[in-house]
Amino acid sequence: MGIPTHTLPSGDELPALGFGTYDLDDEQTTESVRTALEAGYAHIDTAEGYHNEVAIGDVLAAYDRDDLFLTSKVLPKHLDYESVIASCEASLDRLGTDYLDLYLIHWPNPAISLRETLRAMARLHDRGLVRNVGVSNFSAYQLSCAHHISEVPIAVNQIEFHPWFQRPDLVDYCHETDTVVEAAAPLARTDVLDDAVVQELAEKHDRSPAQIVLGWAVDRDVVPLPRSSSPEHVRANADLDVSLDEEDRRRLDGCDRDQPVYDFPAREWTGDVYGIEQ
């Protein structure tokens, strides 16, 4: 089965499955991204904070850029106007490309004006360096503000989403506002693969637990971004031929524990990610 797509406000088609590259070193990145592209992924997700854009760019150089959907993200410490521009230009240089299909605010930063950040995003869009603008880890409240003030449509909100952390109010708001939901950590960093319901459905359908969870996300109109350093798992995760029936989906929907693996209510403001000084 082919990978379906979501049409963004720009008219661009976003593949409904992407390959995530968080926490992969250069060697793992090179092998995994190459395996992903050979397995049929056309959507690669990275960020300046992942420190692997150079390795990704080296792999992408062997492929037709127009066949790929490439996303990167700007760190929250770089959300002032000039730093957004500089961060994007630096990401493009490291990735060896003239444009990003999607550029995301990686995390909201309450110490920097969102209006200023989005003005910079609009400037990047006007220059043709960024084809689509989005956000990541935004609440419905933050996203509604972004929609209200952005000069360019907010196309995507990339959030933590998996069977143990389903966030129905946020997902519903995204869908109501034509904001595509991307699932970071769609497998709860593998924690959810041991869930009893997931295991039972994997046995029922003769699929891997990961395939069950990813198929469920796609059925929910969510774009999962699984990451793996195992070539076998990378290839298996690209196979979306999973036919869940209504009862299967109901059981997975019932797994929600409101339990995140990374998006906790508080933040560690003293680290380098936010750049917030007292």
Backbone as CSV, one residue per row, in Angstrom:
resi,resn,N_x,N_y,N_z,CA_x,CA_y,CA_z,C_x,C_y,C_z
1,MET,0.835,-1.190,0.000,0.000,0.000,0.000,0.873,1.243,0.000
2,GLY,0.523,2.244,-0.808,1.277,3.477,-0.848,1.002,4.335,0.369
3,ILE,1.882,5.297,0.616,1.714,6.204,1.748,0.795,7.348,1.321
4,PRO,-0.341,7.534,1.996,-1.243,8.638,1.641,-0.618,9.980,1.988
5,THR,-1.292,11.063,1.618,-0.760,12.398,1.896,-1.856,13.294,2.463
6,HIS,-1.424,14.388,3.096,-2.312,15.449,3.554,-2.002,16.707,2.733
7,THR,-3.024,17.367,2.226,-2.828,18.593,1.465,-2.727,19.775,2.426
8,LEU,-1.616,20.503,2.350,-1.394,21.662,3.206,-2.029,22.908,2.578
9,PRO,-2.179,23.989,3.350,-2.789,25.202,2.792,-2.092,25.722,1.536
10,SER,-0.793,25.458,1.410,-0.037,25.889,0.225,-0.369,25.073,-1.009
11,GLY,-1.034,23.928,-0.808,-1.252,22.974,-1.889,-0.233,21.864,-1.922
12,ASP,0.839,21.995,-1.149,1.847,20.930,-1.065,1.256,19.690,-0.400
13,GLU,1.771,18.532,-0.789,1.317,17.269,-0.219,2.314,16.775,0.828
14,LEU,1.825,16.602,2.053,2.648,16.112,3.161,2.431,14.614,3.311
15,PRO,3.464,13.787,3.108,3.288,12.337,3.286,2.823,12.009,4.706
16,ALA,1.857,11.098,4.805,1.210,10.779,6.087,2.063,9.893,6.987
17,LEU,3.282,9.628,6.585,4.270,8.928,7.419,5.607,9.600,7.178
18,GLY,6.290,9.929,8.255,7.616,10.518,8.121,8.628,9.734,8.919
19,PHE,9.906,9.986,8.643,10.969,9.339,9.405,11.582,10.358,10.350
20,GLY,11.524,10.074,11.644,12.091,10.958,12.655,13.556,10.642,12.898
21,THR,14.319,11.673,13.245,15.771,11.484,13.389,16.309,11.960,14.738
22,TYR,15.420,12.140,15.708,15.854,12.577,17.035,16.794,11.552,17.678
23,ASP,17.841,12.052,18.312,18.736,11.233,19.131,19.434,10.131,18.326
24,LEU,19.773,10.442,17.081,20.591,9.548,16.271,21.937,10.220,16.023
25,ASP,23.031,9.494,16.259,24.335,10.075,15.954,24.545,10.046,14.437
26,ASP,25.654,10.600,13.982,25.860,10.749,12.543,25.854,9.407,11.820
27,GLU,26.514,8.399,12.394,26.561,7.092,11.740,25.169,6.470,11.675
28,GLN,24.426,6.534,12.780,23.058,6.005,12.797,22.160,6.787,11.843
29,THR,22.336,8.109,11.824,21.537,8.940,10.933,21.760,8.553,9.485
30,THR,22.999,8.426,9.098,23.325,8.090,7.705,22.687,6.767,7.301
31,GLU,22.873,5.753,8.116,22.334,4.428,7.783,20.805,4.434,7.808
32,SER,20.228,5.048,8.813,18.770,4.994,8.969,18.046,5.810,7.908
33,VAL,18.551,7.002,7.603,17.895,7.831,6.582,18.010,7.170,5.216
34,ARG,19.172,6.610,4.924,19.327,5.909,3.638,18.368,4.710,3.566
35,THR,18.262,3.961,4.651,17.335,2.822,4.691,15.897,3.292,4.536
36,ALA,15.551,4.383,5.201,14.187,4.912,5.123,13.825,5.305,3.695
37,LEU,14.721,6.006,3.030,14.435,6.439,1.656,14.307,5.237,0.718
38,GLU,15.152,4.235,0.924,15.067,3.026,0.103,13.790,2.246,0.386
39,ALA,13.246,2.397,1.616,12.028,1.669,1.996,10.757,2.392,1.570
40,GLY,10.887,3.595,1.012,9.716,4.293,0.503,9.301,5.535,1.255
41,TYR,9.980,5.848,2.357,9.707,7.138,3.007,10.122,8.267,2.059
42,ALA,9.333,9.332,2.038,9.720,10.521,1.278,9.712,11.755,2.168
43,HIS,9.533,11.552,3.469,9.315,12.631,4.434,10.325,12.438,5.571
44,ILE,11.277,13.368,5.677,12.334,13.290,6.684,12.195,14.480,7.626
45,ASP,12.222,14.190,8.931,12.047,15.217,9.954,13.315,15.350,10.785
46,THR,13.840,16.577,10.854,15.013,16.834,11.682,14.842,18.172,12.391
47,ALA,15.917,18.683,12.989,15.893,19.950,13.712,17.330,20.386,13.952
48,GLU,17.522,21.710,14.093,18.880,22.162,14.398,19.355,21.572,15.722
49,GLY,18.415,21.349,16.636,18.769,20.798,17.940,19.127,19.325,17.922
50,TYR,18.894,18.638,16.808,19.258,17.219,16.719,20.733,17.031,16.336
51,HIS,21.351,18.073,15.805,22.781,18.043,15.454,23.111,16.941,14.447
52,ASN,22.200,16.683,13.528,22.481,15.657,12.510,22.135,16.124,11.090
53,GLU,21.960,17.435,10.917,21.555,17.934,9.596,22.630,17.703,8.534
54,VAL,23.884,17.798,8.901,24.950,17.569,7.922,24.903,16.125,7.415
55,ALA,24.742,15.179,8.324,24.669,13.772,7.927,23.453,13.521,7.038
56,ILE,22.327,14.136,7.371,21.130,13.981,6.538,21.365,14.574,5.159
57,GLY,21.951,15.763,5.115,22.221,16.394,3.834,23.115,15.556,2.941
58,ASP,24.088,14.896,3.538,24.989,14.045,2.752,24.219,12.894,2.099
59,VAL,23.248,12.336,2.813,22.441,11.255,2.241,21.503,11.802,1.161
60,LEU,20.853,12.913,1.451,19.864,13.463,0.513,20.488,13.903,-0.806
61,ALA,21.783,14.182,-0.799,22.450,14.645,-2.012,22.354,13.634,-3.148
62,ALA,22.133,12.371,-2.814,22.052,11.316,-3.837,20.635,11.136,-4.378
63,TYR,19.689,11.939,-3.900,18.284,11.787,-4.292,17.772,13.067,-4.940
64,ASP,16.687,12.940,-5.695,16.046,14.098,-6.307,15.331,14.888,-5.228
65,ARG,15.786,16.099,-4.979,15.226,16.913,-3.894,13.723,17.118,-4.048
66,ASP,13.244,17.258,-5.268,11.818,17.528,-5.487,10.937,16.348,-5.103
67,ASP,11.525,15.174,-4.933,10.753,13.989,-4.538,10.648,13.845,-3.023
68,LEU,11.290,14.741,-2.289,11.370,14.607,-0.841,10.629,15.734,-0.138
69,PHE,10.116,15.431,1.054,9.506,16.446,1.921,10.398,16.544,3.148
70,LEU,11.041,17.694,3.306,12.070,17.865,4.333,11.639,18.916,5.352
71,THR,11.682,18.531,6.616,11.299,19.403,7.727,12.488,19.640,8.643
72,SER,12.648,20.877,9.102,13.559,21.153,10.202,12.864,22.114,11.172
73,LYS,13.546,22.389,12.291,12.936,23.171,13.373,13.965,24.134,13.956
74,VAL,13.450,25.259,14.439,14.300,26.258,15.086,14.149,26.138,16.597
75,LEU,15.281,26.155,17.306,15.267,26.021,18.754,14.582,27.224,19.415
76,PRO,13.975,27.009,20.576,13.296,28.118,21.239,14.219,29.257,21.655
77,LYS,15.500,28.999,21.861,16.415,30.096,22.211,16.694,30.999,21.012
78,HIS,16.287,30.573,19.815,16.566,31.331,18.589,15.299,31.944,17.980
79,LEU,14.307,32.232,18.791,13.023,32.675,18.244,12.895,34.182,18.056
80,ASP,13.940,34.954,18.388,13.896,36.360,18.007,14.076,36.459,16.490
81,TYR,13.676,37.592,15.909,13.583,37.728,14.448,14.881,37.346,13.744
82,GLU,15.979,37.975,14.118,17.241,37.749,13.404,17.743,36.323,13.585
83,SER,17.522,35.757,14.765,18.011,34.397,15.016,17.209,33.354,14.249
84,VAL,15.901,33.580,14.053,15.105,32.659,13.232,15.666,32.624,11.809
85,ILE,15.927,33.809,11.260,16.476,33.877,9.894,17.820,33.167,9.829
86,ALA,18.693,33.470,10.788,20.032,32.869,10.785,19.975,31.356,10.982
87,SER,19.080,30.899,11.861,18.962,29.458,12.112,18.500,28.726,10.865
88,CYS,17.525,29.290,10.181,17.032,28.644,8.961,18.128,28.590,7.901
89,GLU,18.818,29.701,7.693,19.890,29.718,6.689,20.983,28.702,7.031
90,ALA,21.286,28.572,8.322,22.304,27.608,8.738,21.827,26.173,8.518
91,SER,20.548,25.911,8.804,19.996,24.568,8.561,20.032,24.231,7.078
92,LEU,19.673,25.193,6.233,19.709,24.956,4.789,21.130,24.628,4.338
93,ASP,22.090,25.350,4.877,23.496,25.115,4.512,23.925,23.715,4.941
94,ARG,23.591,23.341,6.159,23.978,22.002,6.648,23.285,20.901,5.859
95,LEU,22.030,21.128,5.482,21.260,20.111,4.756,21.575,20.100,3.260
96,GLY,22.276,21.112,2.780,22.640,21.166,1.375,21.453,21.353,0.447
97,THR,20.491,22.175,0.883,19.295,22.394,0.070,18.975,23.878,0.024
98,ASP,18.202,24.278,-0.980,17.827,25.684,-1.135,16.553,26.036,-0.382
99,TYR,15.810,25.033,0.065,14.532,25.320,0.729,14.147,24.170,1.646
100,LEU,13.300,24.483,2.610,12.652,23.487,3.457,11.191,23.391,3.062
101,ASP,10.685,22.180,3.013,9.252,22.023,2.758,8.436,22.489,3.961
102,LEU,9.007,22.345,5.153,8.311,22.736,6.378,9.334,23.174,7.409
103,TYR,9.066,24.322,8.038,9.935,24.820,9.105,9.068,25.066,10.333
104,LEU,9.492,24.486,11.456,8.687,24.509,12.673,9.379,25.269,13.795
105,ILE,8.581,25.969,14.604,9.028,26.434,15.909,9.085,25.195,16.795
106,HIS,10.266,24.824,17.266,10.418,23.521,17.934,9.650,23.468,19.255
107,TRP,9.767,24.526,20.032,9.020,24.666,21.286,8.622,26.127,21.435
108,PRO,7.462,26.401,22.000,7.149,27.804,22.295,8.079,28.336,23.382
109,ASN,8.410,29.606,23.282,9.267,30.240,24.275,8.554,31.490,24.791
110,PRO,8.001,31.446,26.004,7.221,32.581,26.498,8.042,33.833,26.743
111,ALA,9.371,33.738,26.694,10.213,34.911,26.911,10.453,35.706,25.626
112,ILE,10.002,35.186,24.485,10.194,35.861,23.199,8.838,36.019,22.528
113,SER,8.605,37.162,21.935,7.321,37.459,21.294,7.022,36.488,20.152
114,LEU,5.873,35.837,20.219,5.445,34.951,19.135,5.231,35.744,17.850
115,ARG,4.735,36.965,17.976,4.534,37.803,16.787,5.859,38.041,16.064
116,GLU,6.919,38.298,16.832,8.239,38.507,16.229,8.712,37.249,15.512
117,THR,8.539,36.112,16.155,8.950,34.842,15.547,8.213,34.602,14.233
118,LEU,6.910,34.799,14.252,6.116,34.506,13.062,6.357,35.526,11.945
119,ARG,6.733,36.733,12.304,7.147,37.694,11.271,8.387,37.178,10.546
120,ALA,9.311,36.604,11.300,10.518,36.035,10.679,10.155,34.836,9.809
121,MET,9.244,34.007,10.299,8.803,32.856,9.501,8.179,33.332,8.183
122,ALA,7.372,34.383,8.248,6.756,34.918,7.029,7.825,35.442,6.071
123,ARG,8.869,36.065,6.611,9.962,36.555,5.775,10.669,35.396,5.080
124,LEU,10.923,34.322,5.800,11.541,33.144,5.183,10.658,32.574,4.084
125,HIS,9.353,32.565,4.334,8.390,32.088,3.334,8.416,32.986,2.098
126,ASP,8.432,34.293,2.306,8.458,35.242,1.183,9.721,35.091,0.347
127,ARG,10.815,34.738,0.986,12.090,34.558,0.276,12.185,33.212,-0.423
128,GLY,11.210,32.327,-0.203,11.215,31.010,-0.826,12.096,30.004,-0.125
129,LEU,12.597,30.354,1.058,13.450,29.424,1.801,12.630,28.385,2.547
130,VAL,11.374,28.710,2.824,10.473,27.839,3.570,9.138,27.801,2.831
131,ARG,8.688,26.624,2.472,7.427,26.521,1.720,6.202,26.474,2.615
132,ASN,6.367,25.931,3.812,5.263,25.844,4.763,5.797,26.124,6.156
133,VAL,4.965,26.754,6.968,5.329,27.141,8.328,4.476,26.357,9.314
134,GLY,5.088,25.946,10.411,4.333,25.233,11.431,4.921,25.435,12.806
135,VAL,4.342,24.736,13.764,4.779,24.816,15.153,4.921,23.401,15.692
136,SER,5.500,23.301,16.870,5.676,22.002,17.507,5.511,22.182,19.009
137,ASN,4.843,21.226,19.619,4.627,21.246,21.067,3.819,22.459,21.521
138,PHE,2.893,22.922,20.680,2.005,24.024,21.023,0.700,23.479,21.590
139,SER,0.224,24.109,22.648,-1.116,23.815,23.163,-2.152,24.424,22.231
140,ALA,-3.414,24.083,22.434,-4.482,24.689,21.639,-4.497,26.201,21.839
141,TYR,-4.271,26.644,23.065,-4.237,28.081,23.383,-3.131,28.781,22.596
142,GLN,-1.938,28.198,22.603,-0.815,28.795,21.877,-1.042,28.738,20.372
143,LEU,-1.582,27.632,19.906,-1.838,27.480,18.480,-2.897,28.464,18.001
144,SER,-3.935,28.680,18.798,-4.986,29.616,18.383,-4.413,31.023,18.230
145,CYS,-3.498,31.399,19.117,-2.843,32.697,18.997,-1.997,32.757,17.732
146,ALA,-1.235,31.691,17.462,-0.404,31.655,16.259,-1.250,31.805,15.000
147,HIS,-2.373,31.101,14.937,-3.273,31.239,13.786,-3.742,32.685,13.639
148,HIS,-4.013,33.330,14.754,-4.589,34.676,14.732,-3.606,35.718,14.211
149,ILE,-2.314,35.561,14.517,-1.359,36.620,14.187,-0.433,36.298,13.025
150,SER,-0.390,35.045,12.577,0.572,34.672,11.539,0.136,35.182,10.166
151,GLU,1.093,35.702,9.413,0.827,36.140,8.046,0.768,34.956,7.077
152,VAL,1.329,33.829,7.488,1.360,32.612,6.671,0.579,31.535,7.421
153,PRO,-0.230,30.723,6.733,-0.985,29.688,7.442,-0.081,28.783,8.283
154,ILE,-0.540,28.471,9.503,0.149,27.493,10.338,-0.315,26.114,9.870
155,ALA,0.565,25.417,9.173,0.165,24.194,8.476,0.165,22.965,9.370
156,VAL,1.031,22.953,10.395,1.290,21.727,11.154,1.509,22.078,12.625
157,ASN,1.065,21.189,13.507,1.482,21.204,14.905,2.023,19.818,15.216
158,GLN,3.323,19.728,15.455,3.950,18.444,15.792,3.954,18.309,17.316
159,ILE,3.294,17.272,17.815,3.097,17.112,19.250,3.402,15.678,19.665
160,GLU,3.581,15.481,20.961,3.646,14.109,21.450,2.250,13.503,21.352
161,PHE,2.167,12.346,20.711,0.879,11.669,20.519,1.147,10.185,20.351
162,HIS,0.457,9.374,21.143,0.539,7.922,21.043,-0.621,7.350,21.857
163,PRO,-0.839,6.033,21.858,-2.023,5.495,22.546,-2.111,5.843,24.025
164,TRP,-0.990,6.086,24.695,-1.029,6.429,26.114,-1.176,7.929,26.348
165,PHE,-1.103,8.728,25.290,-1.160,10.197,25.426,-1.841,10.752,24.175
166,GLN,-3.186,10.727,24.194,-3.949,10.977,22.975,-4.439,12.413,22.817
167,ARG,-4.527,13.176,23.872,-4.778,14.615,23.825,-5.964,14.984,22.921
168,PRO,-7.146,14.438,23.184,-8.258,14.616,22.251,-8.653,16.068,22.014
169,ASP,-8.644,16.906,23.039,-9.045,18.300,22.845,-8.087,19.031,21.913
170,LEU,-6.784,18.803,22.088,-5.792,19.449,21.232,-5.878,18.923,19.806
171,VAL,-5.987,17.603,19.653,-6.081,17.022,18.310,-7.342,17.511,17.607
172,ASP,-8.449,17.554,18.320,-9.696,18.035,17.715,-9.560,19.490,17.272
173,TYR,-8.930,20.318,18.108,-8.761,21.723,17.727,-7.895,21.836,16.467
174,CYS,-6.826,21.063,16.395,-5.984,21.083,15.196,-6.789,20.714,13.954
175,HIS,-7.560,19.652,14.057,-8.347,19.223,12.898,-9.401,20.257,12.517
176,GLU,-10.008,20.884,13.522,-11.022,21.909,13.242,-10.431,23.120,12.523
177,THR,-9.154,23.385,12.738,-8.501,24.552,12.141,-7.612,24.174,10.946
178,ASP,-7.802,22.970,10.411,-7.031,22.496,9.256,-5.529,22.545,9.511
179,THR,-5.155,22.233,10.753,-3.750,22.128,11.126,-3.412,20.643,11.201
180,VAL,-2.505,20.178,10.352,-2.140,18.765,10.361,-1.426,18.441,11.674
181,VAL,-1.812,17.335,12.286,-1.159,16.866,13.508,-0.080,15.856,13.128
182,GLU,1.155,16.159,13.526,2.243,15.191,13.399,2.543,14.627,14.783
183,ALA,2.811,13.337,14.838,3.067,12.666,16.107,4.555,12.456,16.313
184,ALA,5.138,13.273,17.200,6.473,12.982,17.689,6.356,11.870,18.733
185,ALA,7.357,11.033,18.805,7.320,9.881,19.729,6.030,9.082,19.565
186,PRO,5.684,8.673,18.342,4.404,7.978,18.123,4.342,6.605,18.780
187,LEU,5.493,6.067,19.155,5.552,4.775,19.851,5.886,4.959,21.328
188,ALA,5.753,6.200,21.818,6.101,6.526,23.208,7.523,6.070,23.530
189,ARG,8.414,6.276,22.537,9.813,5.840,22.673,9.889,4.369,23.071
190,THR,9.059,3.593,22.417,8.897,2.124,22.498,8.106,1.667,23.718
191,ASP,7.784,2.552,24.663,7.090,2.113,25.880,5.749,1.461,25.566
192,VAL,5.028,2.013,24.595,3.664,1.552,24.329,3.642,0.196,23.620
193,LEU,4.781,-0.244,23.112,4.814,-1.508,22.367,4.548,-2.710,23.264
194,ASP,4.731,-2.530,24.570,4.459,-3.614,25.519,3.039,-3.574,26.074
195,ASP,2.240,-2.599,25.630,0.857,-2.512,26.098,0.099,-3.788,25.718
196,ALA,-0.723,-4.303,26.628,-1.408,-5.575,26.401,-2.317,-5.516,25.188
197,VAL,-3.043,-4.414,25.014,-3.946,-4.291,23.866,-3.149,-4.278,22.569
198,VAL,-2.072,-3.530,22.540,-1.224,-3.470,21.349,-0.678,-4.854,21.015
199,GLN,-0.227,-5.570,22.029,0.303,-6.922,21.819,-0.764,-7.863,21.271
200,GLU,-1.962,-7.795,21.823,-3.047,-8.663,21.368,-3.427,-8.370,19.921
201,LEU,-3.482,-7.095,19.562,-3.849,-6.745,18.186,-2.733,-7.107,17.206
202,ALA,-1.501,-7.006,17.659,-0.383,-7.417,16.801,-0.486,-8.910,16.487
203,GLU,-0.824,-9.695,17.491,-0.987,-11.139,17.268,-2.193,-11.412,16.378
204,LYS,-3.290,-10.717,16.615,-4.515,-10.907,15.824,-4.270,-10.646,14.350
205,HIS,-3.523,-9.599,14.036,-3.338,-9.188,12.640,-2.019,-9.677,12.056
206,ASP,-1.223,-10.400,12.834,0.075,-10.873,12.383,0.942,-9.712,11.905
207,ARG,0.963,-8.668,12.713,1.780,-7.495,12.438,2.633,-7.211,13.674
208,SER,3.616,-6.334,13.537,4.405,-5.954,14.697,3.604,-4.972,15.556
209,PRO,3.905,-4.889,16.843,3.236,-3.882,17.675,3.390,-2.467,17.116
210,ALA,4.573,-2.141,16.589,4.783,-0.804,16.026,3.867,-0.566,14.836
211,GLN,3.711,-1.559,13.974,2.826,-1.400,12.823,1.387,-1.157,13.246
212,ILE,0.953,-1.804,14.320,-0.398,-1.586,14.837,-0.565,-0.142,15.287
213,VAL,0.383,0.350,16.062,0.288,1.705,16.615,0.378,2.752,15.508
214,LEU,1.269,2.561,14.550,1.406,3.519,13.458,0.176,3.512,12.559
215,GLY,-0.365,2.321,12.295,-1.585,2.242,11.499,-2.755,2.920,12.174
216,TRP,-2.842,2.779,13.486,-3.895,3.445,14.268,-3.760,4.957,14.176
217,ALA,-2.535,5.467,14.272,-2.321,6.916,14.172,-2.763,7.444,12.817
218,VAL,-2.392,6.749,11.752,-2.776,7.178,10.411,-4.301,7.150,10.269
219,ASP,-4.948,6.126,10.833,-6.410,6.066,10.827,-7.028,7.259,11.552
220,ARG,-6.312,7.807,12.521,-6.788,8.959,13.297,-6.451,10.288,12.611
221,ASP,-5.975,10.243,11.367,-5.554,11.444,10.627,-4.397,12.164,11.310
222,VAL,-3.521,11.394,11.903,-2.303,11.908,12.523,-1.112,11.360,11.739
223,VAL,-0.103,12.192,11.537,1.082,11.808,10.763,2.175,11.344,11.729
224,PRO,2.409,10.036,11.851,3.451,9.569,12.774,4.843,9.740,12.182
225,LEU,5.802,10.000,13.087,7.196,10.191,12.696,8.075,9.205,13.478
226,PRO,7.956,7.908,13.179,8.738,6.938,13.939,10.234,7.089,13.668
227,ARG,11.014,6.807,14.691,12.474,6.845,14.585,13.006,5.484,15.001
228,SER,14.000,5.002,14.292,14.657,3.766,14.686,16.060,3.740,14.101
229,SER,16.979,3.134,14.844,18.330,2.925,14.320,18.494,1.517,13.766
230,SER,17.422,0.721,13.826,17.453,-0.640,13.302,16.913,-0.656,11.871
231,PRO,17.726,-1.032,10.880,17.220,-1.077,9.502,15.969,-1.936,9.360
232,GLU,15.928,-3.050,10.083,14.753,-3.925,10.016,13.498,-3.191,10.474
233,HIS,13.609,-2.453,11.578,12.454,-1.720,12.093,12.090,-0.547,11.184
234,VAL,13.090,0.122,10.632,12.826,1.227,9.708,11.987,0.728,8.537
235,ARG,12.378,-0.401,7.977,11.634,-0.945,6.827,10.236,-1.403,7.238
236,ALA,10.130,-2.070,8.374,8.825,-2.578,8.817,7.865,-1.430,9.110
237,ASN,8.367,-0.338,9.677,7.505,0.783,10.023,6.945,1.502,8.805
238,ALA,7.564,1.296,7.644,7.066,1.921,6.411,5.871,1.178,5.833
239,ASP,5.594,-0.003,6.345,4.492,-0.829,5.821,3.211,-0.476,6.567
240,LEU,2.363,0.311,5.925,1.121,0.767,6.556,-0.073,-0.114,6.210
241,ASP,0.194,-1.293,5.660,-0.898,-2.187,5.269,-1.441,-2.902,6.509
242,VAL,-2.108,-2.133,7.360,-2.709,-2.643,8.588,-4.195,-2.302,8.557
243,SER,-5.056,-3.307,8.590,-6.499,-3.078,8.498,-7.135,-3.264,9.873
244,LEU,-7.214,-2.182,10.614,-7.853,-2.220,11.924,-9.358,-2.038,11.760
245,ASP,-10.141,-2.877,12.445,-11.587,-2.700,12.379,-12.043,-1.744,13.489
246,GLU,-13.332,-1.457,13.511,-13.854,-0.469,14.458,-13.593,-0.876,15.900
247,GLU,-13.708,-2.175,16.202,-13.460,-2.645,17.558,-11.980,-2.507,17.931
248,ASP,-11.077,-2.789,16.965,-9.645,-2.601,17.208,-9.358,-1.143,17.574
249,ARG,-9.903,-0.241,16.784,-9.659,1.186,17.025,-10.247,1.617,18.362
250,ARG,-11.416,1.080,18.693,-12.034,1.426,19.979,-11.152,0.975,21.135
251,ARG,-10.568,-0.218,21.014,-9.710,-0.721,22.080,-8.443,0.138,22.221
252,LEU,-7.854,0.536,21.098,-6.665,1.384,21.166,-7.012,2.770,21.699
253,ASP,-8.152,3.301,21.281,-8.603,4.589,21.815,-8.753,4.513,23.335
254,GLY,-9.110,3.343,23.833,-9.312,3.163,25.268,-8.032,2.999,26.068
255,CYS,-6.877,3.041,25.403,-5.592,2.882,26.099,-5.080,4.183,26.708
256,ASP,-5.768,5.283,26.454,-5.251,6.593,26.872,-5.060,6.664,28.384
257,ARG,-3.855,7.062,28.803,-3.540,7.230,30.221,-3.194,8.684,30.547
258,ASP,-3.241,9.550,29.544,-2.777,10.933,29.697,-1.346,10.929,30.240
259,GLN,-0.522,10.053,29.671,0.833,9.793,30.186,1.882,10.115,29.125
260,PRO,2.530,11.291,29.220,3.566,11.638,28.246,4.891,10.952,28.555
261,VAL,5.746,10.893,27.541,7.118,10.437,27.760,8.103,11.602,27.695
262,TYR,7.671,12.760,27.137,8.589,13.898,27.124,7.893,15.242,27.327
263,ASP,6.646,15.395,26.938,5.999,16.708,27.004,5.286,16.877,28.348
264,PHE,6.094,17.083,29.380,5.550,17.245,30.728,5.128,18.697,30.962
265,PRO,4.258,18.945,31.931,3.724,20.305,32.108,4.780,21.377,32.365
266,ALA,5.815,21.074,33.136,6.851,22.064,33.437,8.001,21.946,32.437
267,ARG,8.876,22.944,32.419,10.029,22.946,31.526,11.301,23.138,32.348
268,GLU,12.412,22.678,31.790,13.724,22.905,32.396,14.298,24.171,31.764
269,TRP,14.018,25.324,32.390,14.370,26.610,31.792,15.862,26.914,31.878
270,THR,16.600,26.219,32.732,17.997,26.571,32.943,18.947,25.965,31.900
271,GLY,18.433,25.081,31.075,19.287,24.464,30.068,19.522,25.365,28.872
272,ASP,20.237,24.845,27.890,20.628,25.631,26.722,19.538,25.728,25.658
273,VAL,18.487,24.922,25.785,17.462,24.872,24.741,16.687,26.184,24.641
274,TYR,16.374,26.772,25.791,15.547,27.968,25.811,16.356,29.264,25.881
275,GLY,17.549,29.210,26.413,18.379,30.407,26.480,17.800,31.501,27.357
276,ILE,17.037,31.114,28.374,16.396,32.095,29.256,17.255,32.289,30.498
277,GLU,17.699,33.521,30.684,18.490,33.844,31.872,17.612,34.546,32.897
278,GLN,17.974,34.403,34.166,17.227,35.088,35.207,17.520,36.576,35.204
